[in-house]
């Protein structure tokens, strides 16, 4: 008898592991017409796992002190064996995660997969998206470069436009009047402990919702039928579907390999694509670099604040947009999910993408 069978038998007697694997792998059926966009969830889990591993490795050498942070990052890049690889995987990977998250959310929106009974799945995913941006923002300051220092200064200034409590919010974020030692300490604690803890809980809840409610059927093809109105909980079964393993797992694996290949290509051939030259200079609070701008995924918000005569109006518009996006499943109560039968929604969807790209390009060039 092989060692593997002995271990599996031992676990099976105590945990019923064979039954658990059958329920979640071979007997777990997915819609037969499930498409490639559904694999982005597995891609994100893989990229988040990579961020977790590389983040822990960077912590071994990083020093969260304003006098030593920049030098410690330079030492990681130039002196630690394969430190450049670990750091670039972490920095470039964060940008690729935002790309995958945006594609994942857009596919869910286009296929109307946020509708009842998946409101909680959408809300938890929306919070994960915002927490990811918060992780990117807090991680941006840690190298203590000119870019990170001044980008954080600009980002933490924005809440100051809020009447009455604006200045208190700015001081809370910075830990004082200016970005300094306390700010770095707070952002470091949030980046490595506070936000990841909440993030892990949210991801677990999101996966629970996906597994519990079942994967939504793609609203395409002549055989598609709308889902009946439900008043009690019912797990969505897909009779005649494909098993998660091995059929769908192979597709997941292929797309994951594609994203990892893109990440490797960026790390080896264009590691500075997302990193401007000012990121390689130590922070100097007395010299403002020209054309300081936030990361590409914050450009739309940055330009929105500049377009309006008052930052308060810009913040208000951003707040209304994000609130509407979060509450979309509760506002859009139509049972129809087929995009071909929802022309107004499709027009708004396309216009939204065009406006987002247009404002971001405007922010980059302005």
Beta strands, then each sheet from edge to edge (+ up, - down):
strand 1: 29-30
strand 2: 242-243
sheet 1: 1+ 2-
end
